[in-house]
Amino acid sequence: MEASSNQSSSHTVCIQGGIVIDPGHMNGRADVLIQNGKIVEVGYPLKHSVDDEASVTIIDACGWIVSPGLVDLHCHLREPGFEYKETIQTGSASAVAGGFTSICCMPNTQPVNDNAAITQFMLTKGQEAGKARIFPIGAITKNSEGEELANIGELVAAGCVAISDDGRPVMNSLVMRRALEYAKAFGIPVVDHCEDLHLTDGGCMNEGVVSTELGMPGIPDASEEVMVARNLALAELTKVHVHLAHLSTARSVELVRHAKAQGLPVSAEVCPHHFSITEEAVRGYHANAKMNPPLRTSEDMQALKQGLVDNTIDVIATDHAPHALQEKQLEFDTAPFGIVGFETALPLTLRLVHDGVLSMEEALDKLTRAPAQLFHLPVGSLTPGSPADVVIFDSEEEWVVDPEKFHSKSHNTPFGGMTMKGKVKMTLVEGQLVYDAR
């Protein structure tokens, strides 16, 4: 997506006085010079003079962190088909408010993104919105029904950066194998939602003590782990990159750790909610804490954190999944799975930094460079020549989550009323200011 703006892309922007953290490249005080929508120079002092630039825009970032715009490999924008939950316009506005400048949207729309026309529709809508870059993910199978492969070549040619039937796991292992073999020809990853639907069997939260006390049908850890193991076996068989979505259990982390030690082409993501809260958040039948995979135990949460520390888990992704108020007000067992995530992802990740789990550079790497490299996206860096996609944030500012102030059309979050530390101040896409909360 080429970000659109009413401003001219030919002007010069200089971000001054911030702490620039560009994972793998820069970590320290520096200024950032932007011209024609590209990074020209990062340094202190700058070699290029901006004093004589009549059209220069100076942004004072003193005391704040300047980073590449965040990259989300997993979100749901709901358009086409479910615009009452979210649109590409509102979703991308929510994304940039959370510091995300590039977002990969899943294909479980209506109709499903299993053909070039839907992919092109998404890209056009993203361009019209003029906020975050939209990178569509195409369906693995037609209508995501898990039976017949979609036209993967057509989807890639139209602009899809990966394929997935997210929300509907590919239960048929032969179909999954064929998908991997086709994806190899196009050099794209295959993303799988690891869930054995037979083991889930109508469960609506983690199977364990809390589900028993609440009288709710549970989803066992094995529902995820069986499919993680299956996908790892297929990655070994085909030698094709498998990306495992939203890991949630300690055993899943261990399986991936073992696979990586063997050199298998596998990557994995974790969502902020899974390393921030546990199944205890469901008590009181809080449907805003209902998600799939479900919130697990404190032991699982610690294993996920360790997976981030030792790079078993490559990236942090939001799984932004908006639902309308009336849907989440249904009884717990019938309410839909999913929470919004764009606007709380950064502060929840920064909690890992404040708690000493990750360094600031390590945390930002999981949100910028690493996801961009995994999906071969031309973003995630502030090196000269890169697109000027930038987030500026105050890592120390505290704020209370008010879902009513979200830029998303939906407000389904378990974090309402919580105090968070870390606030996005500005977001730029191609040098254009697309979010300003100064």
ZAFI-834862 format. One line per field, with one value per residue (C-alpha): chain; y negated, z, x negated; residue in three letters. Coordinates in nm, 3 decimals. Layout:
% ZAFI-834862
chaine = A / ...
py = Y / ...
pz = Z / ...
px = X / ...
residu = Ala / ...
% end
This chain:
% ZAFI-834862
chaine = A / A / A / A / A / A / A / A / A / A / A / A / A / A / A / A / A / A / A / A / A / A / A / A / A / A / A / A / A / A / A / A / A / A / A / A / A / A / A / A / A / A / A / A / A / A / A / A / A / A / A / A / A / A / A / A / A / A / A / A / A / A / A / A / A / A / A / A / A / A / A / A / A / A / A / A / A / A / A / A / A / A / A / A / A / A / A / A / A / A / A / A / A / A / A / A / A / A / A / A / A / A / A / A / A / A / A / A / A / A / A / A / A / A / A / A / A / A / A / A / A / A / A / A / A / A / A / A / A / A / A / A / A / A / A / A / A / A / A / A / A / A / A / A / A / A / A / A / A / A / A / A / A / A / A / A / A / A / A / A / A / A / A / A / A / A / A / A / A / A / A / A / A / A / A / A / A / A / A / A / A / A / A / A / A / A / A / A / A / A / A / A / A / A / A / A / A / A / A / A / A / A / A / A / A / A / A / A / A / A / A / A / A / A / A / A / A / A / A / A / A / A / A / A / A / A / A / A / A / A / A / A / A / A / A / A / A / A / A / A / A / A / A / A / A / A / A / A / A / A / A / A / A / A / A / A / A / A / A / A / A / A / A / A / A / A / A / A / A / A / A / A / A / A / A / A / A / A / A / A / A / A / A / A / A / A / A / A / A / A / A / A / A / A / A / A / A / A / A / A / A / A / A / A / A / A / A / A / A / A / A / A / A / A / A / A / A / A / A / A / A / A / A / A / A / A / A / A / A / A / A / A / A / A / A / A / A / A / A / A / A / A / A / A / A / A / A / A / A / A / A / A / A / A / A / A / A / A / A / A / A / A / A / A / A / A / A / A / A / A / A / A / A / A / A / A / A / A / A / A / A / A / A / A / A / A / A / A / A / A / A / A / A / A / A / A / A / A / A / A / A / A / A / A / A / A / A / A / A / A / A / A / A / A / A / A / A / A / A / A / A / A / A / A / A / A / A / A / A / A / A / A / A / A / A / A / A / A
py = 0.000 / -0.346 / -0.567 / -0.854 / -1.199 / -1.550 / -1.665 / -1.663 / -1.376 / -1.605 / -1.797 / -1.740 / -1.618 / -1.617 / -1.428 / -1.577 / -1.490 / -1.141 / -0.811 / -0.617 / -0.242 / -0.074 / 0.291 / 0.415 / 0.068 / -0.210 / -0.251 / -0.599 / -0.969 / -1.068 / -1.282 / -1.133 / -1.312 / -1.227 / -1.346 / -1.235 / -0.978 / -0.800 / -0.789 / -0.996 / -0.993 / -0.888 / -1.034 / -1.304 / -1.546 / -1.504 / -1.543 / -1.694 / -2.049 / -2.124 / -2.488 / -2.618 / -2.396 / -2.627 / -2.343 / -2.147 / -2.021 / -1.985 / -1.727 / -1.755 / -1.403 / -1.495 / -1.241 / -0.998 / -0.687 / -0.691 / -0.351 / -0.198 / -0.177 / 0.140 / 0.437 / 0.671 / 1.008 / 1.102 / 0.892 / 0.901 / 0.594 / 0.754 / 0.580 / 0.695 / 0.850 / 0.755 / 0.378 / 0.347 / 0.483 / 0.296 / 0.145 / 0.109 / -0.264 / -0.225 / 0.068 / -0.116 / -0.424 / -0.205 / -0.054 / -0.385 / -0.498 / -0.194 / -0.268 / -0.006 / -0.128 / 0.211 / 0.467 / 0.809 / 0.881 / 1.231 / 1.361 / 1.460 / 1.192 / 1.243 / 1.328 / 1.491 / 1.345 / 1.645 / 1.457 / 1.156 / 0.941 / 0.945 / 0.886 / 0.586 / 0.455 / 0.464 / 0.288 / 0.016 / -0.040 / -0.060 / -0.319 / -0.523 / -0.513 / -0.660 / -0.531 / -0.201 / 0.008 / 0.302 / 0.639 / 0.896 / 1.262 / 1.490 / 1.803 / 2.144 / 2.309 / 2.194 / 2.023 / 2.141 / 2.468 / 2.677 / 2.892 / 2.743 / 2.516 / 2.157 / 2.016 / 1.930 / 1.788 / 1.551 / 1.434 / 1.368 / 1.183 / 0.965 / 0.868 / 1.133 / 1.179 / 1.514 / 1.765 / 1.884 / 2.014 / 1.844 / 1.905 / 2.227 / 2.460 / 2.674 / 3.006 / 3.216 / 3.285 / 3.371 / 3.038 / 2.863 / 3.048 / 2.946 / 2.586 / 2.584 / 2.732 / 2.468 / 2.188 / 2.293 / 2.190 / 1.837 / 1.797 / 1.713 / 1.848 / 2.058 / 1.944 / 2.191 / 2.150 / 2.453 / 2.614 / 2.965 / 2.896 / 3.246 / 3.189 / 2.840 / 2.990 / 2.682 / 2.561 / 2.192 / 2.135 / 2.311 / 2.656 / 2.665 / 2.565 / 2.236 / 2.391 / 2.661 / 2.405 / 2.197 / 2.500 / 2.410 / 2.662 / 2.636 / 2.633 / 2.861 / 2.766 / 3.068 / 2.906 / 2.663 / 2.888 / 3.172 / 2.931 / 2.762 / 3.105 / 3.186 / 2.862 / 2.911 / 3.257 / 3.110 / 2.837 / 3.109 / 3.306 / 3.016 / 2.789 / 2.496 / 2.207 / 2.263 / 1.974 / 2.077 / 1.822 / 1.714 / 1.984 / 2.016 / 2.323 / 2.418 / 2.744 / 2.560 / 2.344 / 2.652 / 2.821 / 2.516 / 2.484 / 2.845 / 2.793 / 2.486 / 2.674 / 2.922 / 2.639 / 2.668 / 2.371 / 2.262 / 1.932 / 1.848 / 1.557 / 1.474 / 1.217 / 0.961 / 1.090 / 1.438 / 1.315 / 1.053 / 1.219 / 1.570 / 1.770 / 1.597 / 1.298 / 1.506 / 1.531 / 1.354 / 1.490 / 1.191 / 1.242 / 0.972 / 1.219 / 1.493 / 1.565 / 1.856 / 1.990 / 1.917 / 1.750 / 2.021 / 2.064 / 1.864 / 2.147 / 2.116 / 1.739 / 1.775 / 2.025 / 1.779 / 1.509 / 1.745 / 1.827 / 1.458 / 1.434 / 1.721 / 1.639 / 1.958 / 1.712 / 1.475 / 1.202 / 1.037 / 1.004 / 0.857 / 1.094 / 0.779 / 0.928 / 0.671 / 0.770 / 0.559 / 0.483 / 0.686 / 0.994 / 0.979 / 0.925 / 1.273 / 1.552 / 1.651 / 1.983 / 1.829 / 1.499 / 1.491 / 1.538 / 1.243 / 0.905 / 0.582 / 0.541 / 0.259 / -0.012 / 0.192 / 0.405 / 0.165 / 0.088 / 0.456 / 0.537 / 0.255 / 0.420 / 0.695 / 0.425 / 0.259 / 0.602 / 0.684 / 0.971 / 0.810 / 0.508 / 0.224 / 0.316 / 0.683 / 0.593 / 0.356 / 0.612 / 0.848 / 0.572 / 0.427 / 0.589 / 0.953 / 0.957 / 0.759 / 1.003 / 1.312 / 1.205 / 1.032 / 0.690 / 0.381 / 0.207 / 0.237 / 0.035 / -0.322 / -0.261 / -0.521 / -0.450 / -0.275 / -0.398 / -0.665 / -0.467 / -0.580 / -0.560 / -0.803 / -0.705 / -0.791 / -0.469 / -0.607 / -0.782 / -0.612 / -0.608 / -0.427 / -0.218 / -0.358 / -0.135 / -0.411 / -0.617 / -0.345 / -0.435 / -0.090 / -0.055 / 0.215 / 0.197 / 0.562 / 0.568 / 0.729 / 0.438 / 0.167 / -0.035 / 0.094 / -0.144 / -0.101 / -0.244 / -0.357 / -0.592 / -0.649 / -1.017 / -1.023 / -0.783 / -0.860 / -0.662 / -0.761 / -1.072 / -1.182 / -1.231 / -0.991 / -1.002 / -1.285 / -1.266 / -1.533
pz = 0.000 / -0.083 / 0.199 / 0.073 / 0.224 / 0.152 / 0.215 / -0.052 / -0.017 / -0.139 / 0.187 / 0.445 / 0.799 / 1.076 / 1.398 / 1.659 / 2.006 / 2.046 / 2.144 / 1.819 / 1.856 / 1.518 / 1.608 / 1.472 / 1.353 / 1.608 / 1.979 / 2.111 / 2.077 / 1.711 / 1.470 / 1.180 / 0.845 / 0.603 / 0.244 / -0.023 / 0.208 / 0.265 / 0.545 / 0.434 / 0.743 / 1.108 / 1.329 / 1.566 / 1.443 / 1.096 / 0.803 / 0.595 / 0.684 / 0.724 / 0.827 / 0.475 / 0.393 / 0.362 / 0.375 / 0.659 / 0.935 / 1.270 / 1.514 / 1.869 / 2.012 / 2.315 / 2.594 / 2.363 / 2.173 / 1.794 / 1.630 / 1.297 / 1.264 / 1.422 / 1.197 / 1.278 / 1.105 / 1.231 / 1.243 / 1.133 / 0.959 / 0.892 / 0.558 / 0.332 / 0.496 / 0.863 / 0.849 / 1.161 / 1.357 / 1.180 / 0.847 / 0.682 / 0.755 / 1.128 / 1.164 / 1.007 / 1.217 / 1.527 / 1.401 / 1.365 / 1.703 / 1.842 / 1.646 / 1.375 / 1.027 / 0.849 / 0.918 / 0.765 / 0.751 / 0.765 / 0.493 / 0.704 / 0.555 / 0.368 / 0.094 / 0.198 / 0.048 / -0.177 / -0.508 / -0.662 / -0.664 / -0.285 / -0.240 / -0.473 / -0.292 / 0.039 / -0.109 / -0.263 / 0.063 / 0.247 / 0.006 / 0.043 / 0.421 / 0.397 / 0.734 / 0.786 / 0.501 / 0.431 / 0.344 / 0.272 / 0.362 / 0.120 / 0.203 / 0.180 / 0.059 / -0.131 / 0.106 / 0.384 / 0.390 / 0.410 / 0.108 / -0.221 / -0.253 / -0.350 / -0.652 / -0.458 / -0.757 / -0.831 / -0.470 / -0.459 / -0.791 / -0.655 / -0.349 / -0.078 / 0.134 / 0.293 / 0.301 / 0.592 / 0.677 / 1.016 / 1.240 / 1.052 / 1.095 / 0.796 / 0.950 / 0.645 / 0.661 / 0.293 / 0.197 / 0.429 / 0.269 / -0.080 / 0.035 / 0.161 / -0.166 / -0.371 / -0.140 / -0.192 / -0.557 / -0.454 / -0.157 / 0.090 / 0.439 / 0.526 / 0.848 / 1.049 / 1.337 / 1.540 / 1.669 / 1.651 / 1.625 / 1.742 / 2.068 / 2.110 / 2.076 / 2.171 / 2.441 / 2.517 / 2.759 / 2.888 / 3.024 / 3.387 / 3.739 / 3.640 / 3.364 / 3.608 / 3.872 / 3.619 / 3.467 / 3.118 / 2.855 / 2.825 / 2.542 / 2.635 / 2.571 / 2.342 / 2.099 / 2.006 / 2.061 / 1.836 / 1.543 / 1.627 / 1.610 / 1.284 / 1.124 / 1.236 / 1.082 / 0.753 / 0.765 / 0.795 / 0.511 / 0.266 / 0.383 / 0.355 / 0.599 / 0.841 / 1.063 / 1.375 / 1.487 / 1.845 / 2.051 / 2.399 / 2.579 / 2.736 / 2.542 / 2.211 / 2.293 / 2.374 / 2.047 / 1.846 / 2.041 / 1.954 / 1.588 / 1.560 / 1.714 / 1.429 / 1.176 / 1.057 / 0.863 / 1.134 / 1.298 / 1.571 / 1.716 / 2.052 / 2.131 / 2.412 / 2.592 / 2.622 / 2.800 / 3.008 / 3.167 / 3.248 / 3.256 / 3.585 / 3.377 / 3.265 / 3.615 / 3.624 / 3.275 / 3.114 / 2.741 / 2.665 / 2.797 / 2.562 / 2.280 / 2.073 / 2.169 / 2.519 / 2.801 / 2.973 / 3.309 / 3.475 / 3.393 / 3.025 / 3.045 / 3.188 / 2.915 / 2.649 / 2.800 / 2.802 / 2.440 / 2.358 / 2.554 / 2.374 / 2.033 / 2.013 / 1.952 / 1.674 / 1.684 / 1.878 / 1.685 / 1.796 / 1.656 / 1.658 / 1.640 / 1.675 / 1.763 / 1.812 / 2.165 / 2.129 / 2.031 / 2.337 / 2.558 / 2.478 / 2.733 / 2.768 / 2.588 / 2.285 / 2.262 / 1.982 / 2.041 / 2.008 / 2.139 / 1.987 / 2.016 / 1.818 / 2.083 / 2.380 / 2.215 / 2.261 / 2.632 / 2.709 / 2.532 / 2.717 / 3.041 / 2.951 / 2.930 / 3.256 / 3.425 / 3.293 / 3.070 / 2.745 / 2.665 / 2.480 / 2.160 / 2.193 / 2.247 / 1.950 / 1.733 / 1.789 / 1.665 / 1.376 / 1.207 / 1.286 / 1.150 / 0.842 / 0.760 / 0.821 / 0.565 / 0.334 / 0.383 / 0.271 / 0.607 / 0.970 / 0.953 / 0.968 / 0.749 / 0.472 / 0.172 / 0.377 / 0.377 / 0.643 / 0.860 / 1.217 / 1.560 / 1.837 / 2.189 / 2.553 / 2.723 / 3.071 / 3.036 / 3.225 / 3.104 / 3.185 / 2.911 / 2.811 / 2.537 / 2.441 / 2.322 / 2.092 / 1.726 / 1.640 / 1.572 / 1.842 / 2.208 / 2.312 / 2.540 / 2.877 / 2.962 / 3.014 / 3.327 / 3.356 / 3.393 / 3.115 / 3.082 / 2.736 / 2.508 / 2.133 / 2.056 / 1.678 / 1.388 / 1.040 / 0.720 / 0.429 / 0.623 / 0.659 / 1.005 / 1.024 / 1.402 / 1.643 / 2.015 / 2.138
px = 0.000 / -0.122 / -0.005 / 0.207 / 0.206 / 0.319 / -0.037 / -0.303 / -0.549 / -0.829 / -0.866 / -1.139 / -1.080 / -1.339 / -1.265 / -1.496 / -1.613 / -1.469 / -1.625 / -1.632 / -1.594 / -1.621 / -1.685 / -2.015 / -2.119 / -2.085 / -2.022 / -2.086 / -2.027 / -1.990 / -1.795 / -1.603 / -1.594 / -1.314 / -1.275 / -1.030 / -0.882 / -1.216 / -1.470 / -1.770 / -1.989 / -1.987 / -2.257 / -2.374 / -2.473 / -2.325 / -2.561 / -2.282 / -2.189 / -1.821 / -1.855 / -1.806 / -1.509 / -1.211 / -0.960 / -1.119 / -0.890 / -1.065 / -0.929 / -1.058 / -1.093 / -1.302 / -1.248 / -1.066 / -1.165 / -1.176 / -1.136 / -1.045 / -0.668 / -0.534 / -0.451 / -0.160 / -0.152 / 0.194 / 0.509 / 0.871 / 1.014 / 1.356 / 1.414 / 1.572 / 1.876 / 1.860 / 1.836 / 2.052 / 1.753 / 1.473 / 1.382 / 1.045 / 1.076 / 1.144 / 0.906 / 0.615 / 0.694 / 0.677 / 0.352 / 0.168 / 0.302 / 0.123 / -0.196 / -0.141 / -0.226 / -0.204 / 0.067 / 0.131 / 0.503 / 0.646 / 0.879 / 1.181 / 1.401 / 1.729 / 1.664 / 1.337 / 1.020 / 0.956 / 0.931 / 0.762 / 1.076 / 1.106 / 0.733 / 0.747 / 1.056 / 0.866 / 0.565 / 0.783 / 0.969 / 0.639 / 0.509 / 0.827 / 0.794 / 0.443 / 0.328 / 0.141 / 0.006 / 0.234 / 0.078 / 0.350 / 0.310 / 0.492 / 0.687 / 0.522 / 0.842 / 1.146 / 1.388 / 1.150 / 1.339 / 1.023 / 1.096 / 0.974 / 0.672 / 0.734 / 0.549 / 0.236 / 0.051 / 0.337 / 0.346 / -0.028 / -0.017 / 0.263 / 0.060 / 0.101 / -0.211 / -0.117 / 0.168 / 0.379 / 0.724 / 0.691 / 0.988 / 1.046 / 0.749 / 0.660 / 0.761 / 0.675 / 0.302 / 0.277 / 0.435 / 0.189 / -0.100 / 0.012 / 0.050 / -0.308 / -0.433 / -0.253 / -0.366 / -0.727 / -0.705 / -0.608 / -0.841 / -0.565 / -0.499 / -0.197 / -0.029 / 0.175 / 0.416 / 0.312 / 0.628 / 0.768 / 1.140 / 1.227 / 1.040 / 1.185 / 1.535 / 1.735 / 1.496 / 1.499 / 1.208 / 0.898 / 0.966 / 0.865 / 0.959 / 1.125 / 1.339 / 1.449 / 1.541 / 1.734 / 1.904 / 1.780 / 1.662 / 1.285 / 1.032 / 0.740 / 0.378 / 0.355 / 0.599 / 0.323 / 0.024 / 0.141 / 0.163 / -0.166 / -0.330 / -0.151 / -0.264 / -0.622 / -0.621 / -0.495 / -0.759 / -1.022 / -0.864 / -0.827 / -1.112 / -0.870 / -0.829 / -0.540 / -0.439 / -0.250 / 0.008 / 0.078 / -0.095 / 0.053 / -0.084 / -0.415 / -0.426 / -0.378 / -0.679 / -0.885 / -0.784 / -0.889 / -1.213 / -1.300 / -1.206 / -1.426 / -1.716 / -1.675 / -1.685 / -1.326 / -1.182 / -0.938 / -0.851 / -0.603 / -0.414 / -0.261 / 0.008 / -0.026 / 0.284 / 0.137 / -0.176 / 0.008 / 0.314 / 0.431 / 0.754 / 0.834 / 0.952 / 1.250 / 1.395 / 1.729 / 1.793 / 1.623 / 1.675 / 1.419 / 1.161 / 1.284 / 1.044 / 0.913 / 0.669 / 0.792 / 0.608 / 0.406 / 0.230 / -0.044 / -0.286 / -0.199 / -0.241 / -0.590 / -0.682 / -0.569 / -0.787 / -1.084 / -1.009 / -1.044 / -1.368 / -1.541 / -1.387 / -1.183 / -0.900 / -1.003 / -0.742 / -0.462 / -0.134 / 0.197 / 0.464 / 0.681 / 1.032 / 1.311 / 1.667 / 1.978 / 2.100 / 2.417 / 2.215 / 1.993 / 2.299 / 2.424 / 2.385 / 2.021 / 2.044 / 2.217 / 2.026 / 1.766 / 1.393 / 1.158 / 1.045 / 0.920 / 0.546 / 0.387 / 0.405 / 0.284 / 0.013 / -0.277 / -0.226 / -0.166 / -0.492 / -0.668 / -0.561 / -0.808 / -1.074 / -0.977 / -0.976 / -1.323 / -1.213 / -1.334 / -1.547 / -1.379 / -1.564 / -1.467 / -1.102 / -1.092 / -1.267 / -0.971 / -0.740 / -0.943 / -1.241 / -1.160 / -0.802 / -0.902 / -1.179 / -0.964 / -0.702 / -0.952 / -0.793 / -0.990 / -0.943 / -1.056 / -1.378 / -1.505 / -1.810 / -1.864 / -1.643 / -1.376 / -1.016 / -0.979 / -0.737 / -0.801 / -0.642 / -0.732 / -0.629 / -0.679 / -0.783 / -0.714 / -0.377 / -0.096 / 0.261 / 0.584 / 0.741 / 1.080 / 1.226 / 1.469 / 1.173 / 1.038 / 1.018 / 1.148 / 1.518 / 1.529 / 1.429 / 1.400 / 1.096 / 1.023 / 0.792 / 1.055 / 0.980 / 0.625 / 0.330 / 0.075 / -0.274 / -0.382 / -0.192 / -0.213 / -0.265 / -0.299 / -0.290 / -0.425 / -0.377 / -0.602 / -0.694 / -0.332 / -0.187 / 0.108 / 0.154 / 0.074 / 0.151 / -0.090
residu = Met / Glu / Ala / Ser / Ser / Asn / Gln / Ser / Ser / Ser / His / Thr / Val / Cys / Ile / Gln / Gly / Gly / Ile / Val / Ile / Asp / Pro / Gly / His / Met / Asn / Gly / Arg / Ala / Asp / Val / Leu / Ile / Gln / Asn / Gly / Lys / Ile / Val / Glu / Val / Gly / Tyr / Pro / Leu / Lys / His / Ser / Val / Asp / Asp / Glu / Ala / Ser / Val / Thr / Ile / Ile / Asp / Ala / Cys / Gly / Trp / Ile / Val / Ser / Pro / Gly / Leu / Val / Asp / Leu / His / Cys / His / Leu / Arg / Glu / Pro / Gly / Phe / Glu / Tyr / Lys / Glu / Thr / Ile / Gln / Thr / Gly / Ser / Ala / Ser / Ala / Val / Ala / Gly / Gly / Phe / Thr / Ser / Ile / Cys / Cys / Met / Pro / Asn / Thr / Gln / Pro / Val / Asn / Asp / Asn / Ala / Ala / Ile / Thr / Gln / Phe / Met / Leu / Thr / Lys / Gly / Gln / Glu / Ala / Gly / Lys / Ala / Arg / Ile / Phe / Pro / Ile / Gly / Ala / Ile / Thr / Lys / Asn / Ser / Glu / Gly / Glu / Glu / Leu / Ala / Asn / Ile / Gly / Glu / Leu / Val / Ala / Ala / Gly / Cys / Val / Ala / Ile / Ser / Asp / Asp / Gly / Arg / Pro / Val / Met / Asn / Ser / Leu / Val / Met / Arg / Arg / Ala / Leu / Glu / Tyr / Ala / Lys / Ala / Phe / Gly / Ile / Pro / Val / Val / Asp / His / Cys / Glu / Asp / Leu / His / Leu / Thr / Asp / Gly / Gly / Cys / Met / Asn / Glu / Gly / Val / Val / Ser / Thr / Glu / Leu / Gly / Met / Pro / Gly / Ile / Pro / Asp / Ala / Ser / Glu / Glu / Val / Met / Val / Ala / Arg / Asn / Leu / Ala / Leu / Ala / Glu / Leu / Thr / Lys / Val / His / Val / His / Leu / Ala / His / Leu / Ser / Thr / Ala / Arg / Ser / Val / Glu / Leu / Val / Arg / His / Ala / Lys / Ala / Gln / Gly / Leu / Pro / Val / Ser / Ala / Glu / Val / Cys / Pro / His / His / Phe / Ser / Ile / Thr / Glu / Glu / Ala / Val / Arg / Gly / Tyr / His / Ala / Asn / Ala / Lys / Met / Asn / Pro / Pro / Leu / Arg / Thr / Ser / Glu / Asp / Met / Gln / Ala / Leu / Lys / Gln / Gly / Leu / Val / Asp / Asn / Thr / Ile / Asp / Val / Ile / Ala / Thr / Asp / His / Ala / Pro / His / Ala / Leu / Gln / Glu / Lys / Gln / Leu / Glu / Phe / Asp / Thr / Ala / Pro / Phe / Gly / Ile / Val / Gly / Phe / Glu / Thr / Ala / Leu / Pro / Leu / Thr / Leu / Arg / Leu / Val / His / Asp / Gly / Val / Leu / Ser / Met / Glu / Glu / Ala / Leu / Asp / Lys / Leu / Thr / Arg / Ala / Pro / Ala / Gln / Leu / Phe / His / Leu / Pro / Val / Gly / Ser / Leu / Thr / Pro / Gly / Ser / Pro / Ala / Asp / Val / Val / Ile / Phe / Asp / Ser / Glu / Glu / Glu / Trp / Val / Val / Asp / Pro / Glu / Lys / Phe / His / Ser / Lys / Ser / His / Asn / Thr / Pro / Phe / Gly / Gly / Met / Thr / Met / Lys / Gly / Lys / Val / Lys / Met / Thr / Leu / Val / Glu / Gly / Gln / Leu / Val / Tyr / Asp / Ala / Arg
% end
